[in-house]
Amino acid sequence: MVYVSGISMRAGFTLVELIASFTIIVIIALGVFIQFRQLSPNQSLENAADVVRSILLEARTQAMAGKTCCSTATTPVGYGVYIVLDGLPDNTNILFAEIDGDYQYTAADTILTTTLLDDDISLTSCADDSTTTTSGNCTTIFQSYGLSGLYYNGTLTTDKGITYTFTEPAASATRSIV
């Protein structure tokens, strides 16, 4: 105890003060937790779109640069991205070098990277101006420097882009990238 001018003062907190402080901390933590859970599905959807966008940009950059590939050090006919649309979370994206010239992803092509998305995200469709794919494969290939073409599922497209649509069922959210 500390004595100040004849009045005794105790150092520390009373039980009521501790309970009140603890209650305030729990309420704040609960509010943050609720906000985080509401933002998380939308953020997962946004992250998945950003990942696929970066993979597509990598394929386009490799093709435009005429980058050589693989053990032969030759320039492939293009670089592409392959995704399976099977109605399940489509979380595997393959960046590959198009070696055999068929403008489809096959065993003859060389895998450069494989990227996984969040399990809750599904790629529900990919489309150019004339064709929409909702099941099967979605393959986009950028031809190498000097050839200047964009292939969508094995066909040269006259479209300026391909639209990928992602969904996150828990948030009933959809996100598209071109």
C-alpha positions in Angstrom: 0.0 0.0 0.0 1.0 3.5 -0.7 0.1 6.3 1.7 -0.5 9.8 0.3 -1.5 12.4 2.9 -3.0 9.9 5.2 -5.1 8.1 2.4 -4.2 4.6 1.6 -4.0 3.7 -2.2 -3.6 0.3 -3.6 -1.6 -0.4 -6.8 -3.2 -2.6 -9.4 -6.7 -3.3 -10.7 -9.9 -4.4 -9.1 -11.7 -7.5 -10.3 -14.4 -5.4 -11.9 -11.9 -3.3 -13.9 -10.2 -6.6 -15.1 -13.5 -8.1 -16.2 -14.6 -4.9 -18.0 -11.3 -4.7 -19.8 -11.4 -8.3 -20.8 -15.0 -7.9 -22.1 -14.0 -5.0 -24.2 -11.1 -6.9 -25.8 -13.4 -9.9 -26.5 -16.0 -7.7 -28.2 -13.4 -6.1 -30.4 -11.8 -9.4 -31.3 -15.2 -10.9 -32.2 -16.0 -7.9 -34.5 -12.6 -8.3 -36.3 -13.2 -12.0 -36.7 -16.7 -11.5 -38.2 -15.4 -8.9 -40.6 -12.5 -11.2 -41.6 -14.8 -14.1 -42.3 -17.1 -11.9 -44.5 -14.1 -10.6 -46.5 -12.3 -13.9 -46.9 -14.4 -15.5 -49.7 -14.3 -12.3 -51.8 -10.6 -12.0 -51.2 -10.0 -15.6 -52.2 -11.9 -14.9 -55.5 -9.9 -11.8 -56.2 -6.6 -13.6 -55.4 -7.5 -16.5 -57.8 -8.3 -14.0 -60.6 -4.9 -12.2 -60.0 -3.0 -15.5 -60.0 -4.6 -16.6 -63.4 -4.0 -13.1 -64.8 -0.4 -13.3 -63.9 0.0 -16.8 -65.4 -1.6 -15.5 -68.6 0.7 -12.5 -68.7 3.7 -14.7 -68.1 2.7 -16.9 -71.1 2.2 -13.8 -73.3 5.5 -12.3 -72.2 7.4 -15.5 -72.9 5.9 -15.7 -76.4 6.4 -12.1 -77.3 10.0 -12.3 -76.2 10.6 -15.3 -78.3 12.1 -17.0 -75.3 13.9 -20.3 -75.9 12.8 -23.3 -73.8 13.6 -26.7 -72.6 16.7 -28.8 -73.1 16.8 -28.2 -76.9 17.1 -24.4 -76.4 14.7 -23.9 -79.3 11.9 -21.4 -79.5 8.6 -23.1 -79.1 5.7 -22.2 -81.4 4.0 -20.6 -78.4 3.4 -20.5 -74.6 0.1 -21.4 -73.1 -2.1 -21.9 -70.0 -4.2 -25.1 -69.5 -7.1 -25.4 -67.0 -9.6 -28.3 -66.7 -13.2 -27.3 -66.2 -14.8 -30.3 -64.5 -17.4 -28.8 -62.2 -15.1 -29.2 -59.2 -12.9 -26.5 -57.8 -10.5 -26.0 -60.8 -7.4 -25.2 -58.8 -4.6 -26.4 -61.1 -3.2 -24.1 -63.8 -0.4 -25.3 -66.0 1.9 -22.9 -67.8 3.5 -24.7 -70.7 5.6 -24.4 -73.8 3.8 -25.4 -77.0 6.4 -27.7 -78.6 4.5 -29.9 -81.1 2.5 -27.1 -82.9 -1.0 -28.6 -82.4 -2.0 -25.6 -80.2 -3.5 -28.0 -77.6 -1.9 -29.0 -74.3 -0.5 -32.6 -74.9 2.2 -34.8 -73.4 4.6 -33.6 -76.0 4.5 -30.1 -74.6 6.8 -29.0 -71.8 5.3 -27.9 -68.4 7.0 -24.8 -67.1 5.0 -24.3 -63.9 2.0 -25.6 -62.1 0.0 -23.3 -59.9 -2.7 -24.2 -57.4 -5.6 -21.9 -56.5 -7.7 -21.9 -53.4 -9.9 -25.0 -53.2 -13.1 -22.9 -52.8 -12.7 -21.2 -56.2 -14.0 -22.7 -59.5 -13.4 -21.5 -63.0 -16.9 -21.8 -64.4 -16.2 -20.8 -68.0 -13.8 -19.4 -70.5 -14.9 -17.8 -73.7 -13.9 -15.9 -76.8 -16.5 -14.0 -79.0 -17.7 -17.2 -80.7 -17.2 -20.1 -78.2 -17.9 -20.5 -74.5 -16.5 -23.5 -72.7 -18.1 -24.6 -69.4 -16.7 -28.2 -69.2 -13.7 -29.9 -70.5 -10.5 -28.0 -71.1 -9.7 -24.4 -71.4 -6.4 -23.8 -73.3 -5.0 -20.4 -74.2 -1.9 -20.2 -76.3 0.1 -17.2 -77.4 2.2 -17.7 -80.5 5.9 -16.9 -80.3 7.4 -13.7 -81.6 6.9 -13.3 -85.4 3.8 -15.5 -85.6 1.4 -13.2 -83.6 -1.7 -15.3 -83.0 -3.9 -16.2 -80.0 -5.3 -19.7 -79.9 -8.3 -20.7 -77.8 -8.8 -24.4 -77.4 -6.8 -25.2 -80.5 -8.4 -22.6 -82.8 -6.9 -19.3 -83.9 -9.2 -16.7 -82.5 -9.9 -13.3 -84.1 -11.1 -12.0 -80.8 -8.9 -9.6 -78.8 -9.2 -11.6 -75.7 -10.5 -14.5 -73.8 -12.8 -14.1 -70.7 -12.2 -16.3 -67.7 -15.1 -16.4 -65.2 -14.5 -17.5 -61.6 -17.0 -18.2 -58.8 -16.9 -18.6 -55.1 -20.0 -20.4 -54.0 -19.9 -19.5 -50.3 -20.0 -15.8 -51.1 -22.2 -16.3 -54.2 -19.5 -14.1 -55.9 -18.3 -14.0 -59.5 -15.2 -12.4 -61.0 -14.2 -12.3 -64.7 -10.9 -11.4 -66.2 -10.1 -10.8 -69.9 
